[in-house]
Amino acid sequence: MKAKTFGVLVLLLGGLLGSGAAALPGWGNLMQEHGSTLLVPLESLRQDPVREAVQDEGRDRRPVLLVPGWLGRLPELSALRERFLRDGWAEWEVLALEFVDPVGSNLEHARELEDALQHLLSQTGAREVDVVAHSMGGLAVWLLLQEKGDLLPIRRVVFLGSPLQGTVVAHLAWGEGGREMRPGSEFLDRLQTGGQPQNWVEALTIRTPLDLNVVPGHGATLPGLGDRLVCCPTHQGLLDHEETYRVARSFLERGR
């Protein structure tokens, strides 16, 4: 069953390490699209996305895509989602995607991301979105940018603790996704030679000195890409940290 209405879309790219899924207050059915789980708030079924999109044209806000990364689950995204709601995004403007295989390959995750983008944009009438990517989810976004480039309806991307240059901790992670995050992997070599994210979108990395999941710490950065160091959440804590959120929101709304 497909979701019927969407406005602005926020999609969180989840953590390198996650926990089991659980019900979130105020959310409706889990809609299935191409095997992925789209979390749809009940309020989204009572909004007129076309009308609301027109009302929002005066704001420099876009749909924001939030998708879990390695072992990421929907409940881990709730705190960040609540901050967007607090600052003016409506219930129906904030959605989340859960991958079919949360430890699977970024190649498959990129396909699911593309399907979610096209399906949800067709429902909202929006022309482009912003993306907040936590941890491994950022690799799927980067891969999709390399494959589709300017054809993708993405304006800005925030990478939260994403192992863009790999992490030695991935040697402890299982699944194809874990293998792809290892420094020197064939997958990472492909990304490094395929073009930087800023070739197609405005992008920013945000990281923390207490990140024990992306080691060494510079693995969460890329040469030439804007970078902000925030103090001092953990890797997973980036999803529930006020300063991190403020930096991300400012970049999405103002490009800085």
Residue, then its C-alpha position, 0 to 999 in steps of 0.5 A: m500500500k502506498a502513502k497517499t499524501f506528503g508535504v515536505l519530507v525529512l529523511l534521517l539517515g540512521g546510525l552506524l549502530g542501532s537498536g530494535a524498532a518500536a512504535l512511535p507515538g503519533w505515527g500511523n501505518l508503516m507503508q511498504e514501497h519497494g520493500s522499504t518501510l516508509l513511516v507515515p504520521l497519521e496527520s499526513l493523511r489529513q493534509d492537502p500537500v499541494r495547498e501546503a506546498v504553496q503556503d511554504e514557498g516563502r520559506d527557504r525550506r525543502p523536503v528533508l530525506l531521513v534514512p537509516g544506515w547500518l543497523g539503523r531503526l526508526p525509533e533512533l530518528s524520533a528525537l531529531r524529528e521532534r526538533f524539526l516539528r518544534d521549529g515549524w515543520a508539520e507532522w506530515e512534513v517529517l518522514a523516515l525510511e527503514f531499509v529492507d536489510p539494515v546491514g546490507s550493501n549501500l548499492e541496494h540502499a541507494r536504489e531504495l533511496e532513489d525509489a523513496l525520493q521519486h515516490l514521495l516527491s510525486q505525492t507531494g508535488a515538491r521539486e527538490v529535497d534536503v537530506v540529513a544523513h547519519s553514519m553509513g547512510g551518507l555513503a548511499v547518498w554519495l553513491l546515488l549522487q555519483e550515479k544520478g548527479d544533477l538528475l536527482p532532486i536534492r539541494r543540500v546534504v548534511f552528513l552526520g558522522s558519516p564514514l566517508q573515508g571509512t572506519v576501522v571499527a567496520h571490521l567489527a560490523w557484519g553484513e555487506g554494509g560493514r565490509e563496504m565501510r572498511p578503509g581501502s574497500e573496493f566500494l570506498d575506492r569507487l566513491q573516492t574516484g567517482g566525484q565529491p558530493q559538492n560536485w552536485v549539491e551543497a554539502l556539509t559534514i558534522r562530526t564529534p571528537l567523541d565519535l568512537n565509531v568513525v576511527p580515525g576521526h578524519g574519516a568523517t570528512l572529505p577534502g574540500l567539503g565544509d566541516r563542523l566539529v561539535c562538542c561533545p555527543t557520541h556517534q549515536g548522540l549526534l541524532d539527539h544533540e541540540e547544537t548538532y541540530r542547530v548547525a544542520r538546520s542552519f545549513l539546510e535553511r541558509g546554506r551556511 
